[in-house]
Structures are given as C-alpha cells and as structure tokens.
C-alpha cells in the first residue's frame, strides 16, 4: 500500500512533541512491514535538517501563530499536488493541519484516516461556535481540529478515554468509526538500566503547561521539603508557563531544589530516569500519557494523577501509584510515602516494565493500522 502521513511540525523541530515522534515511529514500522510511506512535516523557513529516514519526507511551511493554525493552508498546498502525483491509498492525518485532507482524498480516490491526540474537542461545528464569537476566536484551532476529525472515514485513538471524547462530542453515529490502537514506544526505553542514587530525586518530562498539573506539583514540593528535606525535582520541557513556574519556585524559596533544564534529548531524559527515585506526572487531563508509559518502560517508579487515560495504563498499587488530580495535599502525602519506601516503588516499576513490553509495540500498532487501511479499501 502507498500511505501518506501528515503531522504538524517534525520530531527534529523546535516545535516537536509526542505526536510528531509517534508519526515517525509508525512510518518506520510501516516501512518494515513492506508499505510505501510518505510523511508531510512542517518546518520554519530557517530550519534545516540533515536526516536519514527510511520513508519519503515532504516539507510544508510552518507558521508559528498561536491564534489560528495557518498550517492548514501550507499543508494543503503541499499535499494536493503530492496526492495527485502519488495516488495514495490512504491519507492519514494527525492534527488540525489535516483540515483539507478529506477533500484532497476524495479528489484522488484515497481513503482518509485521522488519529486523534487532543484532550478535548468542541461539541458543535463552526456555525454553533459562532454563537459566542469571542470564545470562538480564542479557540478556533479546536474547531479546525473538529473538522479534520469529523470528516475522516476512520478515527484512531490511543485510549478508550479519547474514544469517549470523540463519541460524546460528535455523536453516537461515530461509534463505529472510532478504533482504539495502542501506540508503541521508543524501544530504547526498555534498555534503560536503573542506577539509583541515594538522594530522593523526582523527575517530570513533558510540556510545561497548566494541564500537566505542575502548579500542584510545585505546591506539593513546599510541603515535601519539611518531611524530606533532601528531596529534589527536575522538570524537563518547555512551554508557555515556564517563566511563571520559575517565578513560583523562586517565590517559594525552592530554587535550590527545583531545576528546569529545558528540552532534552530522549537519551538525556533516559539518563536522568536511570538515576532518579520517582517519575511524577500530576496531569489534570491526558489523552494517553506518553511520558508515563516511557517512565514505566524505563523501570522508573511512577506516581501519576488519576486523570484522563492514565488509569488505563497504570494500575494503582500494582504498576504504580495513582493520586487524585488537582490535589496538592494528596500529591505531597503520596510523594512523601513513596520516597520513604523506595523498595516498594521498585517492585511496582518492575511489574510495570513487563506490562509495557507486552502492550506497547510499534510493530503491533503498524500491523493493526495496515489491517484498518486494507479494510477501508474494500468498502
């Protein structure tokens, strides 16, 4: 089969995120199973990447504008002639940049599939959103996302939680269009060797945003410091709230306990995970929770909020510890308890690693996607 994947930005760009890396890994797995794969990424004008991948890359112009995703137009300008030339069997979108993909697929006789990664989606279309113009303008990208999702012949989600979001927002007539396909993870996580240090050290990696529950985590650090004075916290990542959280740390007198190294490579995060005591992920909502699963794969004990899809992957008291979301007191209490009983946490981590090894494989995910693509071609 000839498949075209599209995703906003790229794994090598300064705008990289979990979705871009997932597309890269899926593309590689599809190639390994004999498929022809093209991927449309975006990059800024000044960006240059000297990379080697087993699939064909096509570049769209990346527009870094917060209010509206103009990448829907740059992707369309690249995808339309590409699809006409290559005659893809499937066009597979992954974000609102795929807004015009259904129309392009119809023009070229392709099938259109969409993978939904977002934690929410509007319950009405654009006309319904215009009832409140100010709110609509502030969230127009979510309506573009809804358009890209609702026009797909099949919608793939990484979790039952995300599937429920789709059905609730779009209606029960979408039940048969949505399929849950567990993603894989970078297999290098399973090779991480634990080398714990004696100092209690907490680790988070992901986007530095409010939805990740970092306000609660920083509040809990103030409480933890009185019970476990030597505890430290590293927050890996970047985001719109980074400077605000740095000020919060300084205001609480925690500058010697909390560090912000910015974005790090996967290898650098793995090196940190190997020597830290606990991975802490207090998200308010997660459509999947890639960092949580990566931590489990790396053998790092996990403490996470019981939010979104996280309980689908973490079994409380078996493969990790779950705490109520948006509750700094509960978070602080659970962290103190976990730090004072590292042996129990390592038992959880050992079980978690085995679960991840069995459940999350890009080869398995690619096989399921190929089956889905072929079924669409027969309809």
DOVO-440583 format. One record per residue (C-alpha): residue number from 1; residue in one letter; x, z, y. Coordinates in nm, 4 decimals, padded with zeros to 6 digits. Layout:
// residues N
SITE NUM A X Z Y .
...
// end
This chain:
// residues 379
SITE 1 X 00.0000 00.0000 00.0000 .
SITE 2 X 00.1014 -00.0541 00.3609 .
SITE 3 X 00.0403 00.2581 00.5705 .
SITE 4 X 00.0797 00.3317 00.9412 .
SITE 5 X 00.1052 00.6941 01.0525 .
SITE 6 X 00.0788 00.7909 01.4185 .
SITE 7 X 00.1601 01.1242 01.5809 .
SITE 8 X 00.2232 01.2341 01.9375 .
SITE 9 X 00.5968 01.2707 02.0156 .
SITE 10 X 00.8518 01.2946 01.7324 .
SITE 11 X 01.0417 01.5587 01.5305 .
SITE 12 X 01.3526 01.4811 01.7385 .
SITE 13 X 01.1914 01.5008 02.0822 .
SITE 14 X 01.1855 01.7956 02.3220 .
SITE 15 X 00.8071 01.7923 02.2657 .
SITE 16 X 00.8430 01.8378 01.8896 .
SITE 17 X 00.6123 02.0596 01.6885 .
SITE 18 X 00.4863 02.1210 01.3375 .
SITE 19 X 00.2628 01.8132 01.3333 .
SITE 20 X 00.5476 01.5717 01.4024 .
SITE 21 X 00.7655 01.7198 01.1296 .
SITE 22 X 00.4723 01.7095 00.8854 .
SITE 23 X 00.4242 01.3367 00.9524 .
SITE 24 X 00.7949 01.2695 00.8979 .
SITE 25 X 00.7933 01.4576 00.5676 .
SITE 26 X 00.4722 01.2913 00.4495 .
SITE 27 X 00.6178 00.9497 00.5370 .
SITE 28 X 00.9306 01.0227 00.3319 .
SITE 29 X 00.7218 01.1416 00.0360 .
SITE 30 X 00.5018 00.8303 00.0526 .
SITE 31 X 00.8131 00.6106 00.0524 .
SITE 32 X 00.9429 00.7984 -00.2534 .
SITE 33 X 00.6195 00.7050 -00.4304 .
SITE 34 X 00.6587 00.3353 -00.3624 .
SITE 35 X 00.4479 00.2884 -00.0497 .
SITE 36 X 00.5451 00.0877 00.2600 .
SITE 37 X 00.5275 00.3167 00.5624 .
SITE 38 X 00.5466 00.2627 00.9382 .
SITE 39 X 00.5290 00.5504 01.1875 .
SITE 40 X 00.4446 00.5305 01.5564 .
SITE 41 X 00.6054 00.8136 01.7539 .
SITE 42 X 00.6368 00.8588 02.1294 .
SITE 43 X 00.9399 00.9397 02.3410 .
SITE 44 X 01.0207 00.9668 02.7071 .
SITE 45 X 01.1971 00.6794 02.8799 .
SITE 46 X 01.5279 00.8680 02.8985 .
SITE 47 X 01.5226 00.9856 02.5356 .
SITE 48 X 01.7440 00.8142 02.2769 .
SITE 49 X 01.7625 00.8951 01.9071 .
SITE 50 X 02.0258 00.7656 01.6662 .
SITE 51 X 01.8500 00.8498 01.3416 .
SITE 52 X 01.8185 00.7106 00.9923 .
SITE 53 X 01.4884 00.7407 00.8067 .
SITE 54 X 01.3536 00.5508 00.5034 .
SITE 55 X 01.0490 00.4184 00.6939 .
SITE 56 X 00.9960 00.1893 00.9942 .
SITE 57 X 00.9726 00.3617 01.3351 .
SITE 58 X 00.7902 00.2160 01.6362 .
SITE 59 X 00.8106 00.3860 01.9762 .
SITE 60 X 00.5367 00.4368 02.2311 .
SITE 61 X 00.5993 00.5683 02.5826 .
SITE 62 X 00.5493 00.9443 02.6099 .
SITE 63 X 00.3598 01.0665 02.9168 .
SITE 64 X 00.4101 01.4387 02.9728 .
SITE 65 X 00.0921 01.5050 03.1723 .
SITE 66 X -00.0998 01.8231 03.0961 .
SITE 67 X -00.4408 01.7301 03.2384 .
SITE 68 X -00.5087 01.4175 03.0341 .
SITE 69 X -00.3243 01.2617 02.7414 .
SITE 70 X -00.2310 00.9168 02.8727 .
SITE 71 X -00.0530 00.8583 02.5427 .
SITE 72 X -00.3853 00.7259 02.4111 .
SITE 73 X -00.3093 00.4108 02.6129 .
SITE 74 X 00.0611 00.3786 02.5290 .
SITE 75 X -00.0136 00.4204 02.1572 .
SITE 76 X -00.2908 00.1625 02.1773 .
SITE 77 X -00.0539 -00.0861 02.3444 .
SITE 78 X 00.1929 -00.0472 02.0554 .
SITE 79 X -00.0481 -00.0073 01.7638 .
SITE 80 X -00.2813 -00.3010 01.8378 .
SITE 81 X -00.0201 -00.5809 01.8109 .
SITE 82 X 00.1628 -00.3956 01.5325 .
SITE 83 X -00.1552 -00.3663 01.3231 .
SITE 84 X -00.2422 -00.7315 01.3858 .
SITE 85 X 00.1035 -00.8343 01.2633 .
SITE 86 X 00.1426 -00.5973 00.9661 .
SITE 87 X -00.2200 -00.5882 00.8429 .
SITE 88 X -00.2022 -00.2246 00.7308 .
SITE 89 X -00.4234 -00.0976 00.4512 .
SITE 90 X -00.4538 00.2378 00.6271 .
SITE 91 X -00.4005 00.3660 00.9800 .
SITE 92 X -00.3610 00.7445 00.9702 .
SITE 93 X -00.3793 00.9379 01.3000 .
SITE 94 X -00.2789 01.2966 01.3669 .
SITE 95 X -00.3751 01.3827 01.7265 .
SITE 96 X -00.5810 01.2521 02.0183 .
SITE 97 X -00.3322 00.9672 02.0699 .
SITE 98 X -00.5260 00.8036 01.7839 .
SITE 99 X -00.8338 00.7745 02.0080 .
SITE 100 X -00.8429 00.3928 01.9845 .
SITE 101 X -00.7237 00.3749 01.6223 .
SITE 102 X -01.0696 00.3277 01.4713 .
SITE 103 X -01.1357 00.0230 01.6905 .
SITE 104 X -00.7941 -00.1216 01.6006 .
SITE 105 X -00.8563 -00.0546 01.2310 .
SITE 106 X -01.1894 -00.2405 01.2463 .
SITE 107 X -01.0214 -00.5354 01.4191 .
SITE 108 X -00.7598 -00.5664 01.1444 .
SITE 109 X -00.9599 -00.4663 00.8361 .
SITE 110 X -00.7734 -00.1387 00.7896 .
SITE 111 X -00.9176 00.1959 00.6888 .
SITE 112 X -00.8855 00.4818 00.9362 .
SITE 113 X -00.7924 00.8365 00.8294 .
SITE 114 X -00.7285 01.1349 01.0545 .
SITE 115 X -00.5504 01.4655 00.9877 .
SITE 116 X -00.6947 01.7487 01.1960 .
SITE 117 X -00.4398 02.0140 01.3013 .
SITE 118 X -00.6110 02.1767 01.6019 .
SITE 119 X -00.7654 02.5271 01.6019 .
SITE 120 X -01.0875 02.4108 01.7718 .
SITE 121 X -01.2899 02.1048 01.8708 .
SITE 122 X -01.5843 02.0591 02.1147 .
SITE 123 X -01.9306 02.0713 01.9634 .
SITE 124 X -02.0544 01.7893 02.1852 .
SITE 125 X -01.9213 01.4487 02.2798 .
SITE 126 X -01.8081 01.3471 02.6277 .
SITE 127 X -02.1610 01.2993 02.7606 .
SITE 128 X -02.2514 01.6525 02.6553 .
SITE 129 X -01.9297 01.7844 02.8054 .
SITE 130 X -02.0153 01.6324 03.1447 .
SITE 131 X -02.2977 01.8839 03.1830 .
SITE 132 X -02.0194 02.1150 03.3042 .
SITE 133 X -01.7834 01.8767 03.4892 .
SITE 134 X -01.5215 02.1353 03.5861 .
SITE 135 X -01.4867 02.2670 03.2319 .
SITE 136 X -01.4858 01.9105 03.1005 .
SITE 137 X -01.1976 01.8050 03.3266 .
SITE 138 X -00.9923 02.1090 03.2219 .
SITE 139 X -01.0420 02.0308 02.8517 .
SITE 140 X -01.0720 01.6528 02.8459 .
SITE 141 X -00.7986 01.6193 02.5821 .
SITE 142 X -01.0115 01.8152 02.3345 .
SITE 143 X -01.2914 01.5614 02.3858 .
SITE 144 X -01.0446 01.2788 02.3229 .
SITE 145 X -00.9489 01.4625 02.0045 .
SITE 146 X -01.3140 01.4873 01.9027 .
SITE 147 X -01.3490 01.1114 01.9495 .
SITE 148 X -01.0424 01.0429 01.7350 .
SITE 149 X -01.1705 01.2761 01.4620 .
SITE 150 X -01.5357 01.1789 01.4544 .
SITE 151 X -01.4653 00.8062 01.4193 .
SITE 152 X -01.2470 00.8494 01.1089 .
SITE 153 X -01.3710 00.7403 00.7671 .
SITE 154 X -01.1931 01.0384 00.6114 .
SITE 155 X -01.0712 01.3572 00.7785 .
SITE 156 X -00.7906 01.5576 00.6200 .
SITE 157 X -00.7334 01.9257 00.6957 .
SITE 158 X -00.4637 02.1649 00.5778 .
SITE 159 X -00.7059 02.4552 00.5247 .
SITE 160 X -01.0645 02.5480 00.4463 .
SITE 161 X -01.0738 02.7159 00.7883 .
SITE 162 X -01.0051 02.3808 00.9581 .
SITE 163 X -01.2592 02.2073 00.7371 .
SITE 164 X -01.5235 02.4551 00.8503 .
SITE 165 X -01.4325 02.3904 01.2161 .
SITE 166 X -01.4964 02.0183 01.1646 .
SITE 167 X -01.8284 02.0617 00.9875 .
SITE 168 X -01.9511 02.3208 01.2385 .
SITE 169 X -01.8581 02.1049 01.5376 .
SITE 170 X -01.9577 01.7611 01.4069 .
SITE 171 X -02.2469 01.8474 01.1747 .
SITE 172 X -02.3268 01.8661 00.8057 .
SITE 173 X -02.3258 01.4882 00.7754 .
SITE 174 X -01.9446 01.5160 00.7922 .
SITE 175 X -01.9208 01.7398 00.4846 .
SITE 176 X -01.8349 01.4530 00.2503 .
SITE 177 X -01.5841 01.3029 00.4944 .
SITE 178 X -01.3524 01.6058 00.5066 .
SITE 179 X -01.0915 01.6799 00.2404 .
SITE 180 X -00.8510 01.9747 00.2263 .
SITE 181 X -00.4984 01.8703 00.1266 .
SITE 182 X -00.2348 02.1434 00.1327 .
SITE 183 X 00.0799 02.0216 00.3083 .
SITE 184 X 00.4302 02.0636 00.1834 .
SITE 185 X 00.7152 02.2447 00.3493 .
SITE 186 X 01.0768 02.1539 00.4045 .
SITE 187 X 01.2263 02.2268 00.0590 .
SITE 188 X 01.5379 02.3752 00.2217 .
SITE 189 X 01.3327 02.6895 00.2890 .
SITE 190 X 01.3208 02.7601 -00.0819 .
SITE 191 X 01.7000 02.7602 -00.0914 .
SITE 192 X 01.7424 03.0345 00.1715 .
SITE 193 X 01.9399 03.3277 00.0325 .
SITE 194 X 01.8481 03.6709 00.1667 .
SITE 195 X 02.1297 03.8687 00.3233 .
SITE 196 X 01.9549 04.1619 00.4901 .
SITE 197 X 02.1343 04.3707 00.7498 .
SITE 198 X 02.0775 04.7419 00.7933 .
SITE 199 X 01.9264 04.7177 01.1446 .
SITE 200 X 01.5452 04.6707 01.1418 .
SITE 201 X 01.5028 04.3223 01.2856 .
SITE 202 X 01.1708 04.1411 01.3421 .
SITE 203 X 01.1549 03.7627 01.3711 .
SITE 204 X 00.8918 03.5226 01.5086 .
SITE 205 X 00.9154 03.1461 01.5478 .
SITE 206 X 00.6589 02.9081 01.6896 .
SITE 207 X 00.5105 02.8053 02.0228 .
SITE 208 X 00.5367 03.0722 02.2931 .
SITE 209 X 00.1668 03.0747 02.3812 .
SITE 210 X -00.1111 03.3326 02.4171 .
SITE 211 X -00.2855 03.2155 02.0996 .
SITE 212 X 00.0179 03.3282 01.8974 .
SITE 213 X -00.0620 03.6934 01.9756 .
SITE 214 X 00.2714 03.7624 02.1421 .
SITE 215 X 00.1147 03.9820 02.4089 .
SITE 216 X 00.0032 04.2171 02.1318 .
SITE 217 X 00.3437 04.1964 01.9660 .
SITE 218 X 00.5311 04.2904 02.2835 .
SITE 219 X 00.2916 04.5786 02.3488 .
SITE 220 X 00.3497 04.6992 01.9942 .
SITE 221 X 00.7289 04.6855 02.0439 .
SITE 222 X 00.6968 04.9513 02.3131 .
SITE 223 X 00.5214 05.1759 02.0622 .
SITE 224 X 00.7616 05.0914 01.7805 .
SITE 225 X 01.0630 05.1850 01.9914 .
SITE 226 X 00.9594 05.5521 01.9812 .
SITE 227 X 00.9259 05.5525 01.5989 .
SITE 228 X 01.2034 05.3112 01.5007 .
SITE 229 X 01.4487 05.3232 01.7952 .
SITE 230 X 01.6910 05.0721 01.6448 .
SITE 231 X 01.4242 04.8001 01.5905 .
SITE 232 X 01.4890 04.4605 01.7485 .
SITE 233 X 01.2768 04.1471 01.7904 .
SITE 234 X 01.3743 03.7808 01.8205 .
SITE 235 X 01.1156 03.5305 01.9477 .
SITE 236 X 01.2216 03.1727 01.8702 .
SITE 237 X 01.0473 02.8887 02.0515 .
SITE 238 X 00.9338 02.7599 02.3867 .
SITE 239 X 00.6000 02.7281 02.5628 .
SITE 240 X 00.4027 02.7798 02.8795 .
SITE 241 X 00.4093 03.1602 02.8531 .
SITE 242 X 00.7847 03.2002 02.8044 .
SITE 243 X 00.8702 03.3201 03.1556 .
SITE 244 X 00.5707 03.5527 03.1643 .
SITE 245 X 00.6751 03.7168 02.8376 .
SITE 246 X 01.0304 03.7563 02.9617 .
SITE 247 X 00.8961 03.9410 03.2661 .
SITE 248 X 00.6768 04.1545 03.0400 .
SITE 249 X 00.9801 04.2512 02.8308 .
SITE 250 X 01.1785 04.3442 03.1416 .
SITE 251 X 00.8879 04.5454 03.2875 .
SITE 252 X 00.8605 04.7460 02.9654 .
SITE 253 X 01.2337 04.8170 02.9580 .
SITE 254 X 01.2772 04.6245 02.6318 .
SITE 255 X 01.5384 04.3706 02.7423 .
SITE 256 X 01.7970 04.5210 02.5056 .
SITE 257 X 01.5561 04.4989 02.2111 .
SITE 258 X 01.3882 04.1586 02.2550 .
SITE 259 X 01.5652 03.8230 02.2761 .
SITE 260 X 01.4399 03.4699 02.3470 .
SITE 261 X 01.6878 03.2101 02.2123 .
SITE 262 X 01.4537 02.9140 02.2832 .
SITE 263 X 01.4063 02.6331 02.0319 .
SITE 264 X 01.6423 02.6463 01.7352 .
SITE 265 X 01.7053 02.4033 01.4529 .
SITE 266 X 01.5460 02.4679 01.1157 .
SITE 267 X 01.8867 02.5640 00.9791 .
SITE 268 X 01.9416 02.8163 01.2595 .
SITE 269 X 01.5996 02.9730 01.2003 .
SITE 270 X 01.6728 02.9938 00.8288 .
SITE 271 X 02.0000 03.1728 00.9014 .
SITE 272 X 01.8104 03.4255 01.1125 .
SITE 273 X 01.5378 03.4649 00.8498 .
SITE 274 X 01.8017 03.5365 00.5837 .
SITE 275 X 01.9211 03.8490 00.7625 .
SITE 276 X 01.6034 03.9775 00.9305 .
SITE 277 X 01.3809 04.2524 00.7921 .
SITE 278 X 01.0386 04.1040 00.8565 .
SITE 279 X 00.8666 03.7902 00.9839 .
SITE 280 X 00.5824 03.8855 01.2169 .
SITE 281 X 00.3084 03.6374 01.3108 .
SITE 282 X 00.0214 03.8071 01.5008 .
SITE 283 X -00.1670 03.4861 01.5876 .
SITE 284 X -00.5156 03.5030 01.7309 .
SITE 285 X -00.6021 03.1771 01.5544 .
SITE 286 X -00.4195 02.9407 01.3160 .
SITE 287 X -00.5429 02.6153 01.1660 .
SITE 288 X -00.2741 02.6506 00.8974 .
SITE 289 X 00.0196 02.8733 00.9949 .
SITE 290 X 00.3296 02.6710 00.9053 .
SITE 291 X 00.5768 02.9373 01.0222 .
SITE 292 X 00.4081 03.1940 00.7976 .
SITE 293 X 00.4416 02.9711 00.4919 .
SITE 294 X 00.8014 02.8826 00.5815 .
SITE 295 X 00.8849 03.2540 00.6019 .
SITE 296 X 00.7257 03.3123 00.2616 .
SITE 297 X 00.9237 03.0210 00.1163 .
SITE 298 X 01.2446 03.1642 00.2592 .
SITE 299 X 01.1879 03.5028 00.0991 .
SITE 300 X 01.1314 03.6772 00.4326 .
SITE 301 X 00.8679 03.9535 00.4078 .
SITE 302 X 00.5647 03.8581 00.6174 .
SITE 303 X 00.3290 04.0586 00.8359 .
SITE 304 X 00.0565 03.8454 00.9931 .
SITE 305 X -00.2788 03.8731 01.1659 .
SITE 306 X -00.5902 03.8149 00.9596 .
SITE 307 X -00.6843 03.5123 01.1698 .
SITE 308 X -00.7826 03.1526 01.1038 .
SITE 309 X -00.6291 03.0063 00.7887 .
SITE 310 X -00.3651 03.2771 00.7402 .
SITE 311 X -00.5658 03.4764 00.4796 .
SITE 312 X -00.5861 03.1587 00.2693 .
SITE 313 X -00.2103 03.1761 00.2216 .
SITE 314 X -00.1233 03.5478 00.2471 .
SITE 315 X -00.2751 03.7957 00.0020 .
SITE 316 X -00.2719 04.1384 00.1619 .
SITE 317 X -00.0671 04.3896 -00.0336 .
SITE 318 X 00.0455 04.1213 -00.2810 .
SITE 319 X 00.2375 03.8479 -00.0985 .
SITE 320 X 00.2458 04.0040 00.2484 .
SITE 321 X 00.0691 04.2334 00.4912 .
SITE 322 X -00.2383 04.1365 00.6940 .
SITE 323 X -00.3492 04.3254 01.0046 .
SITE 324 X -00.6479 04.2841 01.2413 .
SITE 325 X -00.5911 04.0271 01.5139 .
SITE 326 X -00.5585 04.1245 01.8816 .
SITE 327 X -00.4945 04.4899 01.7953 .
SITE 328 X -00.1561 04.6175 01.9244 .
SITE 329 X -00.2082 04.9659 01.7799 .
SITE 330 X -00.2793 04.8348 01.4294 .
SITE 331 X 00.0127 04.5942 01.4611 .
SITE 332 X 00.2522 04.8692 01.5706 .
SITE 333 X 00.1403 05.1006 01.2907 .
SITE 334 X 00.1771 04.8318 01.0253 .
SITE 335 X 00.5197 04.7290 01.1529 .
SITE 336 X 00.6500 05.0864 01.1520 .
SITE 337 X 00.5188 05.1353 00.7981 .
SITE 338 X 00.6751 04.8090 00.6807 .
SITE 339 X 01.0126 04.8773 00.8424 .
SITE 340 X 01.0283 05.2209 00.6811 .
SITE 341 X 00.9597 05.0800 00.3339 .
SITE 342 X 01.1750 04.7650 00.3036 .
SITE 343 X 01.1832 04.7754 -00.0768 .
SITE 344 X 00.8059 04.7280 -00.0956 .
SITE 345 X 00.8260 04.4386 00.1510 .
SITE 346 X 01.0899 04.2649 -00.0581 .
SITE 347 X 00.8596 04.2862 -00.3621 .
SITE 348 X 00.5871 04.1123 -00.1605 .
SITE 349 X 00.8362 03.8493 -00.0459 .
SITE 350 X 00.9489 03.7727 -00.4000 .
SITE 351 X 00.5896 03.7103 -00.5122 .
SITE 352 X 00.5183 03.5036 -00.2004 .
SITE 353 X 00.8116 03.2734 -00.2681 .
SITE 354 X 00.6784 03.1944 -00.6126 .
SITE 355 X 00.3324 03.1158 -00.4747 .
SITE 356 X 00.4705 02.8800 -00.2110 .
SITE 357 X 00.6886 02.6989 -00.4641 .
SITE 358 X 00.3772 02.6246 -00.6713 .
SITE 359 X 00.1322 02.5435 -00.3910 .
SITE 360 X 00.3108 02.3580 -00.1106 .
SITE 361 X 00.4847 02.0322 -00.2059 .
SITE 362 X 00.5035 01.7109 -00.0036 .
SITE 363 X 00.5215 01.5094 -00.3252 .
SITE 364 X 00.1905 01.6579 -00.4371 .
SITE 365 X 00.0411 01.6082 -00.0902 .
SITE 366 X 00.1556 01.2445 -00.0844 .
SITE 367 X 00.0014 01.1815 -00.4275 .
SITE 368 X -00.3311 01.3181 -00.3047 .
SITE 369 X -00.3132 01.1068 00.0102 .
SITE 370 X -00.2424 00.7898 -00.1895 .
SITE 371 X -00.5441 00.8663 -00.4092 .
SITE 372 X -00.7571 00.9127 -00.0963 .
SITE 373 X -00.6288 00.5865 00.0582 .
SITE 374 X -00.6985 00.3896 -00.2594 .
SITE 375 X -01.0481 00.5302 -00.2894 .
SITE 376 X -01.1227 00.4161 00.0663 .
SITE 377 X -01.0003 00.0654 -00.0063 .
SITE 378 X -01.2516 00.0411 -00.2905 .
SITE 379 X -01.5519 00.1451 -00.0790 .
// end
